[in-house]
Amino acid sequence: MEFQSETLADEELASITGYQIPSKQIQWLTDNHWEFVLTGARRPIVGRVYARLKLSGVKPSAANVLTETWSLDLASVS
């Protein structure tokens, strides 16, 4: 089972913004009113749940952010 990171991968961010260069990604994110944080290397980081809400046209807020439900599957443990 493969788990997704809580943040978008570099390739995903480039796909959304249309830019590979971090400074261009930052400008696009700012111009389009996306929330992000910067790493020490000045690369933008966007949360996966936030991005899903933005891309679906929902204005992200604390009230509408839901965590994905999961259950412990021990069927394959021997």
KOLLOVO-819542 format. One record per residue: residue number from 1; residue in three letters; x, y, z of N, C-alpha, C in turn. Coordinates in pm, 1 decimal. Layout:
% residues N
atom k NUM&r ala&n_x X&n_y Y&n_z Z&ca_x X&ca_y Y&ca_z Z&c_x X&c_y Y&c_z Z
...
% end
This chain:
% residues 78
atom k 1&r met&n_x 83.4&n_y -117.1&n_z 0.0&ca_x 0.0&ca_y 0.0&ca_z 0.0&c_x 88.2&c_y 123.8&c_z 0.0
atom k 2&r glu&n_x 61.2&n_y 216.9&n_z -88.9&ca_x 141.6&ca_y 336.7&ca_z -100.4&c_x 67.5&c_y 454.9&c_z -39.1
atom k 3&r phe&n_x 136.0&n_y 530.0&n_z 45.6&ca_x 76.3&ca_y 645.7&ca_z 109.6&c_x 119.2&c_y 772.4&c_z 38.1
atom k 4&r gln&n_x 25.8&n_y 867.5&n_z 24.6&ca_x 58.1&ca_y 996.4&ca_z -34.8&c_x 108.4&c_y 1089.1&c_z 74.3
atom k 5&r ser&n_x 198.5&n_y 1175.7&n_z 35.9&ca_x 249.6&ca_y 1276.1&ca_z 127.7&c_x 138.7&c_y 1374.9&c_z 161.0
atom k 6&r glu&n_x 150.1&n_y 1440.0&n_z 273.5&ca_x 53.8&ca_y 1543.2&ca_z 313.1&c_x 71.7&c_y 1669.6&c_z 230.7
atom k 7&r thr&n_x 183.0&n_y 1680.4&n_z 158.9&ca_x 208.5&ca_y 1797.0&ca_z 74.7&c_x 225.0&c_y 1754.1&c_z -70.6
atom k 8&r leu&n_x 204.4&n_y 1848.6&n_z -160.2&ca_x 218.0&ca_y 1818.9&ca_z -302.0&c_x 364.8&c_y 1794.6&c_z -338.1
atom k 9&r ala&n_x 386.9&n_y 1701.8&n_z -428.2&ca_x 521.5&ca_y 1675.6&ca_z -481.0&c_x 560.3&c_y 1788.6&c_z -575.9
atom k 10&r asp&n_x 688.8&n_y 1802.8&n_z -600.1&ca_x 737.8&ca_y 1907.3&ca_z -690.6&c_x 668.8&c_y 1901.0&c_z -826.6
atom k 11&r glu&n_x 650.4&n_y 1779.0&n_z -878.0&ca_x 588.3&ca_y 1762.1&ca_z -1010.0&c_x 441.9&c_y 1807.6&c_z -1007.9
atom k 12&r glu&n_x 372.3&n_y 1779.6&n_z -898.5&ca_x 232.4&ca_y 1820.4&ca_z -887.6&c_x 220.0&c_y 1971.6&c_z -881.5
atom k 13&r leu&n_x 307.3&n_y 2034.9&n_z -806.7&ca_x 305.1&ca_y 2180.7&ca_z -796.9&c_x 337.8&c_y 2244.5&c_z -931.7
atom k 14&r ala&n_x 431.9&n_y 2186.0&n_z -1003.9&ca_x 465.8&ca_y 2236.4&ca_z -1137.5&c_x 347.9&c_y 2218.5&c_z -1233.0
atom k 15&r ser&n_x 276.2&n_y 2109.1&n_z -1219.0&ca_x 159.9&ca_y 2084.9&ca_z -1304.7&c_x 49.6&c_y 2187.1&c_z -1279.2
atom k 16&r ile&n_x 27.9&n_y 2220.4&n_z -1153.3&ca_x -76.4&ca_y 2317.4&ca_z -1118.4&c_x -37.7&c_y 2458.0&c_z -1162.1
atom k 17&r thr&n_x 85.3&n_y 2497.6&n_z -1132.1&ca_x 126.4&ca_y 2635.9&ca_z -1160.0&c_x 171.5&c_y 2656.5&c_z -1304.2
atom k 18&r gly&n_x 217.9&n_y 2549.7&n_z -1367.2&ca_x 272.1&ca_y 2562.6&ca_z -1502.3&c_x 418.1&c_y 2604.9&c_z -1502.6
atom k 19&r tyr&n_x 479.5&n_y 2608.6&n_z -1385.0&ca_x 618.2&ca_y 2654.2&ca_z -1373.4&c_x 702.5&c_y 2554.4&c_z -1295.4
atom k 20&r gln&n_x 828.0&n_y 2538.5&n_z -1336.9&ca_x 925.4&ca_y 2455.8&ca_z -1266.1&c_x 1006.4&c_y 2539.3&c_z -1167.0
atom k 21&r ile&n_x 1027.0&n_y 2665.9&n_z -1197.2&ca_x 1111.3&ca_y 2753.4&ca_z -1116.4&c_x 1033.5&c_y 2799.0&c_z -992.5
atom k 22&r pro&n_x 1089.3&n_y 2775.7&n_z -872.9&ca_x 1017.4&ca_y 2810.3&ca_z -750.5&c_x 969.4&c_y 2955.1&c_z -742.8
atom k 23&r ser&n_x 1049.4&n_y 3050.1&n_z -787.2&ca_x 1006.3&ca_y 3190.5&ca_z -780.1&c_x 882.9&c_y 3215.0&c_z -866.4
atom k 24&r lys&n_x 874.4&n_y 3147.5&n_z -979.6&ca_x 756.0&ca_y 3158.8&ca_z -1066.5&c_x 635.8&c_y 3089.6&c_z -1002.9
atom k 25&r gln&n_x 659.9&n_y 2975.5&n_z -936.6&ca_x 551.8&ca_y 2906.2&ca_z -866.2&c_x 497.4&c_y 2994.5&c_z -754.4
atom k 26&r ile&n_x 586.0&n_y 3059.4&n_z -679.1&ca_x 545.2&ca_y 3148.7&ca_z -571.0&c_x 460.0&c_y 3262.0&c_z -625.9
atom k 27&r gln&n_x 501.7&n_y 3319.6&n_z -737.1&ca_x 425.2&ca_y 3429.1&ca_z -796.3&c_x 286.9&c_y 3380.9&c_z -839.5
atom k 28&r trp&n_x 279.0&n_y 3263.8&n_z -902.7&ca_x 149.4&ca_y 3209.5&ca_z -945.7&c_x 59.9&c_y 3183.3&c_z -825.4
atom k 29&r leu&n_x 114.1&n_y 3119.6&n_z -722.7&ca_x 36.5&ca_y 3089.7&ca_z -602.8&c_x -15.4&c_y 3217.5&c_z -537.9
atom k 30&r thr&n_x 68.2&n_y 3318.9&n_z -530.1&ca_x 28.3&ca_y 3447.5&ca_z -472.5&c_x -79.6&c_y 3512.9&c_z -557.0
atom k 31&r asp&n_x -59.8&n_y 3517.4&n_z -687.8&ca_x -156.5&ca_y 3580.2&ca_z -779.1&c_x -292.2&c_y 3511.5&c_z -776.4
atom k 32&r asn&n_x -292.5&n_y 3380.9&n_z -750.0&ca_x -416.8&ca_y 3302.8&ca_z -750.0&c_x -470.3&c_y 3275.2&c_z -610.0
atom k 33&r his&n_x -415.9&n_y 3347.6&n_z -511.2&ca_x -465.7&ca_y 3343.5&ca_z -372.7&c_x -458.7&c_y 3204.5&c_z -308.9
atom k 34&r trp&n_x -348.9&n_y 3134.9&n_z -331.6&ca_x -325.2&ca_y 3004.6&ca_z -269.1&c_x -240.1&c_y 3025.7&c_z -145.5
atom k 35&r glu&n_x -269.8&n_y 2950.3&n_z -39.3&ca_x -188.4&ca_y 2950.6&ca_z 81.5&c_x -72.1&c_y 2853.6&c_z 62.0
atom k 36&r phe&n_x 45.2&n_y 2893.6&n_z 108.1&ca_x 162.7&ca_y 2807.9&ca_z 99.2&c_x 264.3&c_y 2853.0&c_z 203.0
atom k 37&r val&n_x 360.4&n_y 2769.0&n_z 228.7&ca_x 473.8&ca_y 2804.2&ca_z 313.9&c_x 600.3&c_y 2782.2&c_z 233.6
atom k 38&r leu&n_x 707.0&n_y 2846.8&n_z 276.0&ca_x 834.2&ca_y 2833.1&ca_z 206.1&c_x 930.9&c_y 2749.9&c_z 289.3
atom k 39&r thr&n_x 1006.6&n_y 2666.0&n_z 220.4&ca_x 1113.3&ca_y 2592.7&ca_z 287.2&c_x 1231.2&c_y 2687.2&c_z 306.8
atom k 40&r gly&n_x 1332.4&n_y 2639.4&n_z 375.9&ca_x 1453.7&ca_y 2718.8&ca_z 392.6&c_x 1521.5&c_y 2749.7&c_z 260.1
atom k 41&r ala&n_x 1495.6&n_y 2665.0&n_z 161.0&ca_x 1552.5&ca_y 2684.7&ca_z 26.8&c_x 1461.3&c_y 2770.9&c_z -61.0
atom k 42&r arg&n_x 1356.9&n_y 2830.6&n_z 0.2&ca_x 1261.3&ca_y 2918.5&ca_z -69.7&c_x 1181.8&c_y 2844.3&c_z -176.8
atom k 43&r arg&n_x 1143.5&n_y 2720.8&n_z -146.9&ca_x 1055.4&ca_y 2642.6&ca_z -234.1&c_x 917.7&c_y 2641.9&c_z -170.2
atom k 44&r pro&n_x 812.4&n_y 2662.8&n_z -249.9&ca_x 677.4&ca_y 2664.3&ca_z -192.0&c_x 628.5&c_y 2523.7&c_z -158.9
atom k 45&r ile&n_x 557.7&n_y 2513.2&n_z -47.2&ca_x 497.4&ca_y 2388.0&ca_z -3.2&c_x 347.4&c_y 2410.7&c_z 9.8
atom k 46&r val&n_x 268.4&n_y 2323.1&n_z -54.9&ca_x 122.1&ca_y 2333.1&ca_z -52.0&c_x 67.0&c_y 2202.2&c_z 3.8
atom k 47&r gly&n_x -24.8&n_y 2212.7&n_z 97.5&ca_x -87.8&ca_y 2094.6&ca_z 155.2&c_x -179.4&c_y 2025.4&c_z 55.5
atom k 48&r arg&n_x -180.1&n_y 1892.7&n_z 60.6&ca_x -259.6&ca_y 1813.1&ca_z -33.7&c_x -409.9&c_y 1835.8&c_z -17.5
atom k 49&r val&n_x -460.5&n_y 1836.1&n_z 106.3&ca_x -604.5&ca_y 1856.3&ca_z 127.4&c_x -644.5&c_y 1996.4&c_z 81.5
atom k 50&r tyr&n_x -561.1&n_y 2094.8&n_z 114.2&ca_x -587.4&ca_y 2232.8&ca_z 71.0&c_x -595.8&c_y 2240.3&c_z -81.7
atom k 51&r ala&n_x -500.8&n_y 2178.5&n_z -150.0&ca_x -499.1&ca_y 2180.8&ca_z -296.5&c_x -624.1&c_y 2114.2&c_z -353.6
atom k 52&r arg&n_x -666.7&n_y 2002.7&n_z -294.7&ca_x -788.6&ca_y 1934.8&ca_z -342.7&c_x -909.9&c_y 2025.2&c_z -330.4
atom k 53&r leu&n_x -920.0&n_y 2095.6&n_z -218.4&ca_x -1033.1&ca_y 2186.9&ca_z -200.3&c_x -1027.1&c_y 2302.0&c_z -300.4
atom k 54&r lys&n_x -910.6&n_y 2363.5&n_z -315.8&ca_x -895.7&ca_y 2474.9&ca_z -410.4&c_x -930.4&c_y 2431.1&c_z -552.9
atom k 55&r leu&n_x -881.1&n_y 2316.1&n_z -592.5&ca_x -903.9&ca_y 2269.4&ca_z -729.1&c_x -1048.5&c_y 2228.2&c_z -753.8
atom k 56&r ser&n_x -1121.0&n_y 2197.5&n_z -647.3&ca_x -1262.3&ca_y 2161.0&ca_z -663.7&c_x -1354.2&c_y 2282.0&c_z -652.1
atom k 57&r gly&n_x -1295.7&n_y 2399.3&n_z -629.1&ca_x -1376.1&ca_y 2520.7&ca_z -622.3&c_x -1430.6&c_y 2552.1&c_z -484.5
atom k 58&r val&n_x -1384.9&n_y 2478.6&n_z -383.7&ca_x -1429.6&ca_y 2501.8&ca_z -246.0&c_x -1330.5&c_y 2595.3&c_z -178.5
atom k 59&r lys&n_x -1380.8&n_y 2696.7&n_z -108.7&ca_x -1291.3&ca_y 2786.0&ca_z -35.5&c_x -1248.3&c_y 2715.0&c_z 91.8
atom k 60&r pro&n_x -1121.0&n_y 2676.2&n_z 101.5&ca_x -1074.0&ca_y 2603.0&ca_z 218.6&c_x -1089.1&c_y 2683.9&c_z 346.7
atom k 61&r ser&n_x -1139.2&n_y 2617.4&n_z 450.3&ca_x -1148.3&ca_y 2677.3&ca_z 583.3&c_x -1140.2&c_y 2564.9&c_z 685.6
atom k 62&r ala&n_x -1122.8&n_y 2602.0&n_z 809.3&ca_x -1114.3&ca_y 2500.5&ca_z 914.8&c_x -1243.0&c_y 2420.5&c_z 924.5
atom k 63&r ala&n_x -1355.3&n_y 2480.7&n_z 887.1&ca_x -1484.4&ca_y 2412.9&ca_z 898.7&c_x -1504.9&c_y 2304.3&c_z 793.3
atom k 64&r asn&n_x -1444.1&n_y 2318.7&n_z 675.7&ca_x -1470.4&ca_y 2220.4&ca_z 570.3&c_x -1352.7&c_y 2129.4&c_z 539.2
atom k 65&r val&n_x -1246.5&n_y 2135.8&n_z 617.1&ca_x -1133.8&ca_y 2045.0&ca_z 597.4&c_x -1161.5&c_y 1919.2&c_z 677.3
atom k 66&r leu&n_x -1174.8&n_y 1809.4&n_z 607.1&ca_x -1200.2&ca_y 1680.3&ca_z 670.1&c_x -1079.7&c_y 1591.5&c_z 652.3
atom k 67&r thr&n_x -1048.2&n_y 1517.4&n_z 753.4&ca_x -940.1&ca_y 1420.6&ca_z 737.9&c_x -996.2&c_y 1295.8&c_z 672.4
atom k 68&r glu&n_x -913.5&n_y 1231.2&n_z 595.3&ca_x -956.1&ca_y 1108.3&ca_z 530.0&c_x -972.0&c_y 999.9&c_z 636.0
atom k 69&r thr&n_x -1079.8&n_y 924.9&n_z 624.5&ca_x -1101.2&ca_y 817.2&ca_z 719.7&c_x -1019.6&c_y 695.5&c_z 675.7
atom k 70&r trp&n_x -973.5&n_y 620.6&n_z 773.0&ca_x -896.1&ca_y 502.1&ca_z 743.8&c_x -930.1&c_y 396.6&c_z 848.3
atom k 71&r ser&n_x -898.8&n_y 278.2&n_z 813.8&ca_x -917.3&ca_y 169.3&ca_z 909.6&c_x -795.3&c_y 79.3&c_z 904.8
atom k 72&r leu&n_x -766.1&n_y 19.0&n_z 1014.7&ca_x -651.3&ca_y -69.7&ca_z 1025.9&c_x -687.1&c_y -204.1&c_z 964.2
atom k 73&r asp&n_x -612.3&n_y -243.7&n_z 860.3&ca_x -635.9&ca_y -369.3&ca_z 792.3&c_x -523.2&c_y -466.0&c_z 826.1
atom k 74&r leu&n_x -553.0&n_y -560.6&n_z 910.1&ca_x -452.6&ca_y -658.1&ca_z 952.6&c_x -463.5&c_y -789.9&c_z 876.8
atom k 75&r ala&n_x -541.5&n_y -793.6&n_z 770.9&ca_x -564.6&ca_y -915.9&ca_z 695.9&c_x -436.1&c_y -973.3&c_z 637.2
atom k 76&r ser&n_x -342.7&n_y -886.4&n_z 597.0&ca_x -220.9&ca_y -936.5&ca_z 533.3&c_x -107.8&c_y -959.2&c_z 632.0
atom k 77&r val&n_x -130.5&n_y -934.7&n_z 759.5&ca_x -27.3&ca_y -955.7&ca_z 860.7&c_x -28.6&c_y -1101.5&c_z 904.0
atom k 78&r ser&n_x 87.8&n_y -1161.8&n_z 904.5&ca_x 92.0&ca_y -1303.1&ca_z 947.3&c_x 175.0&c_y -1321.7&c_z 1070.7
% end
